[in-house]
C-alpha cells in the first residue's frame, strides 16, 4: 500500500506556529492563574515528556493548557498542594466554567484529569510534592462523551451539493467534495499530496495517513472524482510531492483556518443554517453511508481501518430517520419525510470515464 507523506500537524494548524506552551505559561502568570514556581515545574515536566514520550508540539500545548487551567480550581501552588486541595479542585472542576464563562464539557473535564494525574505522579516521583501515590492513582476521569453531534446537525447530500454549487473556483469544489466523500478528518485532507491520489477508470483511489490511529487507510472516491480531476488540471502545483490543496495566492499548503473560512462562507451562501465546520462533513458522510446500507465492515475499514471500532455505534445512532421509517413502514404508515437521495456517478458510454451526473465528460468532452 502506498503510504502518505508524514507531514506534522503543525504545518497544517497555523495556531501551532503562533501559540506554544511557553507563551501560554507566560500568559498564565500575567493573568495570575499560575506562579513562577508552577511555570518552572510545568516546563520541566513538558521538557522531560517531550524526550521520553516523543510528544508533538500540539500535545505539549494541550498539556500546558490543561495544567494552567486546572490551577484555576486550586488556590495552592502545585508543589505545595495537599490531597485535600486536589480533591477540592476536582469538585470545583465538576461545576466549573471555562475562561469564557461557559460550563465545561464532560470531555474537557476528562482531558483535565487525564493530563493532571500523571503530572501529579511526576511531582511525587521527583520529590517535588509528598502527595499520597495511592490516592492519586485512585482518581478516575469521567467516560468520554462520544455523542457530540445530534441528528439534526448532520448535513444532507443536497446541502453539501448546494455548497459545491456556490464555490467560485475548482479548488473549493474539490475541497468540499473530497472532505465529504472521503469521510477523512480535515487534517488528513490538508496533508494530502498528489501521490496519495491515484486516478483510474473507476474514479479515484485515495490513501490516507491516519495519525490518530497510526494506520494507513484506503478510500474509494467515485461520486465527485471529476471535481478533483479538474482541480488537478487547474492547480499550479500538481507534482507527486506537491500538496493537493494550496493557498490560491501564496501557493503553499492550505491551512486549517483557511479551510474553515471556505466552508463557512459557502455554507452561508448556500443558505445553510446548521453549524458548518470541517468535522461535520465526516460525521455526515459516515451517517449517510450507514443510511445507504453500506456493509458495516466496509465503513469501519474505510473510515477507521479498524473492524472492531466502537465509533460505528455512535454514528449509527445518528441515523434516527431509519428507525422512524422502519417503525412507520411496519405500521403501514408512509413516512412524510423526504427520503435522502444520493448522487450517483455516471460512466461515459464512449470512454467509460466516471462523471458527476450533471456535468459533461472532461475525458472525451461528450455530454
GIHUVEN-V360191 format. One line per field, one symbol per residue. ss: DSSP state (H for helix, E for strand, L for the rest). phi: phi as a letter, one per 30 degrees, with the letter a starting at -180 (. if undefined). burial: b if it has 16 or more other ideal C-beta (glycine too) atoms within 10 Angstrom, else e. A space follows every 10 residues. Layout:
ss=???
phi=???
burial=???
This chain:
ss=LLLLLLLLHH HLLLHHHHLL HHHHHHHHHH LLLLLHHHHH HHHHHHHHHH HHHLLLHHHH HHHHHHHHHH HHHLLLLLLL LLHHHHHHHH HHHHLLELLL LLELLHHHHH HHHHHHHHHH HHHHHLLLLL LLHHHHHLLL LLLLLLLLLL HHHLLLHHHH HHHHHHLLLH HHHHHHHHHH HHLLLHHHHH LLEHHHEEEE LLEEEEEEEE LLLLEEEEEE ELLLHHHHHH HHHHLLLLLL LLELLELLLL LLELLHHHHH HHHHHHHHHL LLLLLLLHHH HHHHHHHHHH HLLLLHHHHH HHHLLLLLLL HHHHHHLLLH HHHHHHHHHH LLLLLLLLLL LLLLLEELLL LLLEELLLLL LLLLLLL
phi=.dcdecddde dccddddcbb ddddddddde didbcddddd ddddddeddd ddchdddddd dddddddddd ddcbccdedc dcdddddddd ddddcdcddc iceddedded eeddddeddd ddeddcidac edeedddddc dddddddcbc edcdddeddd dddedddcbd ddddddeded ddiddddddd decdddccdb dckbccccdc ddcibbccbc cbdceddddd ddddddbbde cdddcbddcc icedceddde dddddddddd idcddcbedd ddeddddddd ddideedded ddcbhbdcdd dedddddddd dddedddddd cicddddddd cbdcdcdddc ciddcdeccd dddbidd
burial=eeebeebebe bbbeebeeeb beebbeebee eebbbeebbe bbeebbeebb eeeebebbbb bebbbbbbbb bbbbeebbee beeebbebbb eebeebeeee eeebeeebbb bbbebbbebb bbbeeeebbe beeeebeebe beeeeeeebe eeebbebebb bbbbebbeeb bbbbbbbbbb bbbbbbbbbb bbbbbbbeee eebbebbbbb beeeeebebb bebbbbbbbb bbeebebeee ebbbbbeeee eebbbbebbe ebbebbbeeb ebeeebebeb bbbbbbbbbb beeeeeeebb bbbbbeeeee ebebbbebbe beeebeeeee eeeeeeeeeb eebebeebee eebbbbeeee bebeeee
